Amino acid sequence: MSNPFYPALIQKLSQGLQRTGLQSLLFNITKGSNIEEQLSALRRYNVDAVIVISATMLSGATLHWA
C-alpha cells in the first residue's frame, strides 16, 4: 500500500463493483508473507472472483484457482 498508485486504483475498483451491486474484500499481503497461503485463505470467503494487484511477478501455478 506504500505505492501511491494502489489506493486510487482500489478506490476506483471498489466504486465500480458497488455500482454493479457487488462488494470488495481486500487482502493486503505484506512483503515476506506466504502468498500461496494467503490466496488459499480466500477460499473460506466463497468469493465469486479474485483480482490480484501485485508489483511482484506471480507464477500461473500460484494464481491457479481450482
N, C-alpha and C positions, 0 to 999 in steps of 0.2 A: 504494500500500500504506500510505500515511500515514493513510488514513481507518480508524478503529478498527473499523468495520463489516466491512471486507473480509476480514481474516484469519479471523474467526469464520465468515463466510459460506463462504469457500473450504474451511475445515476441514470443515464440515457437508456441503458438496457432495462433497468427496473421500471422506468416510466413506460417504456414500450410494452413490456409484459403486462403491466397493470391496465393499460388501455385495452388489452385483449382479454381481460378477466383473469389473468394469471398472476402469481406471486413469485418472488425470487427468494432463494435461500443461499446465503453467502457462506462459503467455507474459505477462510484465509489460511493457506498453508504456508507456514513460515519456513525460512531457509533452514535446512538441516532436518526438516521433518520427513517422515517416510510418506512419499506421495502415494504409493500404491495402497498403503493402509488408509490414508485419508479418503481416497476415491472409493475404496471398499465401504467405508463408513456411510457414504451417501446412499447405499442400498437400503439402509434402515429407514430412510425417509420416503421411500416409494415415490421418487420423483419421476416426472414424465420426460425430462430432458436434462442434460448436463452441458453447460458451456464452460470450457476451460480457457481462461485467460492466463497465459504464462510467458514469462520472459525466458524461461528455460525450455529447451527442446525436450519433448517427451516422446518416448517410443510408442509405436502403434500398439504394442502389447500392453503398455501401461494404460492406454486410453481405451482398450477394448472393454466394451460394456456388455457382458454376456448375461 
